[in-house]
Amino acid sequence: MDTKTYKVRGKFKMGEEMQPFTKEVRALSKKEVYEKIYSEFGGRHGVSRREIIIEKIEKIKDPDDIEDPVIRQLVERVI
């Protein structure tokens, strides 16, 4: 299987408000993207899965479109 880069947009509950987020993730499938987002926000922000709303998942086809420097470096090493 080939690892792909995805851009995830959504929002999560922070206090009483919903905080928007955009995150780039490397994963094998969209199902894995969901798990990584839930895990990261749960661990980092103490947010439960039901407090995270994933609105859009897009596959990034062109490595030049990757904004996260860590993800970009990972992709450049693979290519």
GITA-V101831 format. One record per residue. N is the residue number from 1. RES is the residue in three letters. SS is DSSP state (hx for helix, st for strand, lp for the rest). PSI is psi as a letter, one per 30 degrees, with the letter a starting at -180 (NA if undefined). OMEGA is omega in radians with two decimals (none if undefined). Layout:
((N;RES;SS;PSI;OMEGA) (N;RES;SS;PSI;OMEGA))
//
This chain:
((1;MET;lp;l;-3.08) (2;ASP;lp;k;3.11) (3;THR;lp;k;-3.13) (4;LYS;st;l;3.08) (5;THR;st;k;-3.13) (6;TYR;st;k;2.99) (7;LYS;st;k;-3.08) (8;VAL;st;k;3.07) (9;ARG;st;k;3.13) (10;GLY;st;a;3.11) (11;LYS;st;l;3.10) (12;PHE;st;l;-3.09) (13;LYS;st;k;3.10) (14;MET;st;j;-3.03) (15;GLY;lp;b;3.13) (16;GLU;lp;f;-3.05) (17;GLU;st;l;3.04) (18;MET;st;k;-3.10) (19;GLN;st;k;3.11) (20;PRO;st;l;3.07) (21;PHE;st;l;2.97) (22;THR;st;k;-3.05) (23;LYS;st;k;3.04) (24;GLU;st;k;-3.02) (25;VAL;st;k;3.00) (26;ARG;st;k;-3.10) (27;ALA;st;l;3.11) (28;LEU;lp;f;-3.08) (29;SER;lp;l;3.09) (30;LYS;hx;e;3.10) (31;LYS;hx;e;3.10) (32;GLU;hx;e;3.09) (33;VAL;hx;e;3.12) (34;TYR;hx;e;-3.11) (35;GLU;hx;e;3.14) (36;LYS;hx;e;3.13) (37;ILE;hx;e;3.13) (38;TYR;hx;e;-3.13) (39;SER;hx;e;-3.10) (40;GLU;hx;e;-3.12) (41;PHE;hx;e;3.08) (42;GLY;hx;e;-3.12) (43;GLY;hx;e;-3.05) (44;ARG;hx;e;-3.03) (45;HIS;hx;f;-3.13) (46;GLY;lp;h;-3.08) (47;VAL;lp;k;3.09) (48;SER;lp;l;-3.10) (49;ARG;hx;e;-3.11) (50;ARG;hx;f;3.10) (51;GLU;hx;g;3.13) (52;ILE;st;k;3.10) (53;ILE;st;j;3.08) (54;ILE;st;j;-3.05) (55;GLU;st;e;-3.05) (56;LYS;st;k;3.03) (57;ILE;st;k;-3.14) (58;GLU;st;k;3.04) (59;LYS;st;k;3.09) (60;ILE;st;j;-3.07) (61;LYS;lp;e;-3.09) (62;ASP;lp;j;-3.14) (63;PRO;hx;f;3.11) (64;ASP;hx;f;3.13) (65;ASP;hx;f;-3.14) (66;ILE;lp;k;-3.10) (67;GLU;lp;e;-3.11) (68;ASP;lp;j;-3.07) (69;PRO;hx;e;3.13) (70;VAL;hx;e;3.12) (71;ILE;hx;e;3.14) (72;ARG;hx;e;3.14) (73;GLN;hx;e;3.08) (74;LEU;hx;e;-3.13) (75;VAL;hx;e;-3.12) (76;GLU;hx;e;3.10) (77;ARG;hx;e;-3.11) (78;VAL;hx;e;-3.06) (79;ILE;lp;NA;none))
//
